[in-house]
Amino acid sequence: MSAPSADLDTAATLLRDHPGATDAAALRAADGRRVLAVVPDLATATVDLRDHLWETLDPADLPDVLVAVDTLPADAAGLDTEGPGSHTFRAPSTPTEEDLAEIWAETLGRPRIAADDNFLDLGGDSMTAALLLDLTNERLEAGLTLGDLLSAPSLAAIAEMIDRAR
């Protein structure tokens, strides 16, 4: 493990000062990814902490992934940086991902959506799923079903599904 960068330490300090987090630490994973581990309070969703960082920091200062933990680890070894308690900062990069992110942000009431975000992890439910499917199918001329939305692990996977169907 190498030491985290100063910009990641700034992100950790921002979260430590946030009322929705009890602690945070900057870590560097073995694969080089910059990881920010946070201990959120019981009333705060990790994605809300991610959005706070996204709105506050320059893109170059953001971690690669934010991971919710119960206690801070000594290093990034063994952290699940892909599971439901983690959120990335990878912006949508294809036209379909960008269009879909706009629809998700509008439907879910979120300022930003990352390419790796999962609909359910962002608070999506059956009512918002119905609205999201209607808007997506209308605006993107897609034929998505509820099964497609629930089976895809991320916005990027759904965008790829739409692109393949075209």
Solvent accessible surface area in square Angstrom, and as a share of the most:
residue,aa,sasa,rsa
1,M,118,0.53
2,S,72,0.46
3,A,83,0.64
4,P,43,0.27
5,S,37,0.24
6,A,81,0.63
7,D,35,0.18
8,L,0,0.00
9,D,66,0.34
10,T,71,0.41
11,A,0,0.00
12,A,0,0.00
13,T,64,0.37
14,L,45,0.22
15,L,0,0.00
16,R,111,0.40
17,D,113,0.58
18,H,39,0.18
19,P,123,0.77
20,G,4,0.04
21,A,10,0.08
22,T,92,0.53
23,D,51,0.27
24,A,1,0.01
25,A,20,0.16
26,A,13,0.10
27,L,17,0.08
28,R,50,0.18
29,A,13,0.10
30,A,95,0.74
31,D,99,0.51
32,G,38,0.36
33,R,73,0.26
34,R,36,0.13
35,V,0,0.00
36,L,0,0.00
37,A,0,0.00
38,V,0,0.00
39,V,25,0.14
40,P,32,0.20
41,D,46,0.24
42,L,194,0.97
43,A,101,0.78
44,T,28,0.16
45,A,49,0.38
46,T,15,0.09
47,V,2,0.01
48,D,61,0.31
49,L,0,0.00
50,R,0,0.00
51,D,9,0.05
52,H,57,0.25
53,L,0,0.00
54,W,20,0.07
55,E,114,0.51
56,T,70,0.41
57,L,22,0.11
58,D,94,0.49
59,P,108,0.68
60,A,80,0.62
61,D,41,0.21
62,L,7,0.04
63,P,2,0.02
64,D,61,0.32
65,V,1,0.00
66,L,0,0.00
67,V,5,0.03
68,A,30,0.23
69,V,22,0.13
70,D,135,0.70
71,T,106,0.61
72,L,58,0.29
73,P,38,0.24
74,A,109,0.84
75,D,54,0.28
76,A,8,0.06
77,A,69,0.53
78,G,85,0.82
79,L,33,0.16
80,D,91,0.47
81,T,12,0.07
82,E,136,0.61
83,G,17,0.16
84,P,105,0.66
85,G,32,0.30
86,S,14,0.09
87,H,14,0.06
88,T,29,0.17
89,F,21,0.09
90,R,108,0.40
91,A,59,0.46
92,P,25,0.15
93,S,78,0.50
94,T,54,0.31
95,P,106,0.66
96,T,8,0.04
97,E,13,0.06
98,E,91,0.41
99,D,64,0.33
100,L,0,0.00
101,A,11,0.08
102,E,124,0.56
103,I,3,0.02
104,W,1,0.00
105,A,21,0.16
106,E,101,0.45
107,T,16,0.09
108,L,31,0.15
109,G,67,0.65
110,R,40,0.14
111,P,80,0.50
112,R,105,0.38
113,I,7,0.04
114,A,0,0.00
115,A,0,0.00
116,D,57,0.29
117,D,4,0.02
118,N,39,0.20
119,F,5,0.02
120,L,96,0.48
121,D,60,0.31
122,L,8,0.04
123,G,56,0.54
124,G,9,0.08
125,D,75,0.39
126,S,86,0.55
127,M,155,0.69
128,T,33,0.19
129,A,3,0.02
130,A,56,0.44
131,L,89,0.44
132,L,1,0.00
133,L,19,0.10
134,D,94,0.49
135,L,29,0.14
136,T,0,0.00
137,N,44,0.23
138,E,128,0.57
139,R,115,0.42
140,L,15,0.07
141,E,154,0.69
142,A,18,0.14
143,G,70,0.67
144,L,13,0.06
145,T,76,0.44
146,L,85,0.42
147,G,46,0.44
148,D,40,0.20
149,L,4,0.02
150,L,88,0.44
151,S,86,0.55
152,A,8,0.07
153,P,96,0.60
154,S,15,0.10
155,L,0,0.00
156,A,19,0.14
157,A,27,0.21
158,I,2,0.01
159,A,2,0.01
160,E,97,0.43
161,M,45,0.20
162,I,3,0.02
163,D,64,0.33
164,R,163,0.60
165,A,91,0.70
166,R,160,0.58
